[in-house]
Amino acid sequence: MSSSFVSQPVPGKYILVTGGAGFIGSHTVLQLCRNGHDVVVVDNLCNSVEDSVKRVEIITGKKVPFYLCDVRNKEDLTKVFDKYDFWAVIHFAGLKSVAESFKIPDVYMQNNTEATRILVDCMMEHDVHNIVFSSSATLYGYGRGKDLLTEDCNIEPINPYGESKYKAEQIITEKMKSFEKGQACFLRYFNPIGADVTGLIGENPKDIPNNLIPYITQTLVGRREILSVFGNDYNTPDGTCVRDYIHITDLADGHLAALEKLRENEVNRNGASAPIDDRTLIYNMGNGNGFSVLEIVAAMSKAAGKQVPYKIAERRRGDVDRLVASSAKANKELKWFTKYNIEQMCADAWRWQSTNPEGYDNPSEYILNLLADYEKKNASKKE
């Protein structure tokens, strides 16, 4: 299956993807490879596995160099920059749990901001002008009761995770002021779910899932006993939180669209400098539709053909009634549109989990055979 968004590689140039072995990172690497881009992945594997990158190689037949590297280690990161001629960087690497960020706020702030600072320093030192940054809708806080959140909504994060993402945006913006050809695109995600249609890669949290869908799918395959629905007294039609869910492939394609926008800007400027506001772009990445927790439970039950067991639990700190995106700006300026509905999102999430009950651990015979065939092909190429 080819990418649903067309993005042209820059001849002779690579794209660096930090955190490229994670859920969003691996699907973006997949879509980049499907479009013929040469990609390099760095990841410290704190919440991911290198197997996801290997499976991307199996799907696409394209080699993806992988480096076990913490972005905060400038010496190791510099070695990667020295080795490849990068045109752009897509920056996913970071901690991402709202609940965990309340327990260790200093760790979140240090990890998510310091990594960003060091990464941009390496870009500037190696004259790499373009970065797409993995930001978050948590920057909008409670959303002030707006039906659809736009990019000009007030920034008022209500958890340390959101604060760290906003600080990272500020770091990039500040550094771009002295980097005249530098430009950045901040993509503020809503709730990515689903998996690639092949079912070979998907969401694979190492510990207890913080997100709704992997908790549901792990419950359905027996890894979790029951789903806890945190609160049923919110100001929503059924009392449970309403969120905007976007298919992971649509979100991955959003990064390709962002790269195309940055490339277009480079061509139009023809080397001329531009005001910082024209070089730091912000887009929401959402579906524009809101679904409650119980609606997602029903959709996943239908996709799996069996009921998701759940119980109502106390509210969770940091949750808000409703967060739904307006993606009108991305539609207009990036020519990017979502293509998957909630039924397809749930069906693809279930395909991944049902064929990989333990995620990337203990793969089925089918997966093992694919991996073995891939290793044989690589070995023969080396010979």
Buried (B, 14 or more C-beta within 10 A) or exposed (E): EEBBBEBEBBEEBBBBBBBBBBBBBBBBBBBBBBBEBBBBBBBBBEBBBBBBBBBBBBBBEBEBBBBEBBBBBBEBBBEBBEEBEBBBBBBBBBBBBBBBBBEBBEBBBBBBBBBBBBBBBBBBEBEBBBBBBBBBBBBBBEBEEBEBBEBEBEEBBBBBBBBBBBBBBEBBBBBBEEBBBBBBBBBBBBBBBBBBBBBBBBBBBEEEBBBBBBBBBBBBBEBBEEBBBBBBEBEBEEBBBBBBBBBBBBBBBBBBBBBBBBBEBBEEBEEEEEEBEEBBBBBBBBBBBBBBBBBBBBBBBBBBEEEBBBEBEEEBEBBBBBBBBBBEBBBEBBEBBBEBBBEBBBBBBBBBBBBBBEBBEEBEEEBEEBBEEBEEEEEEEEE
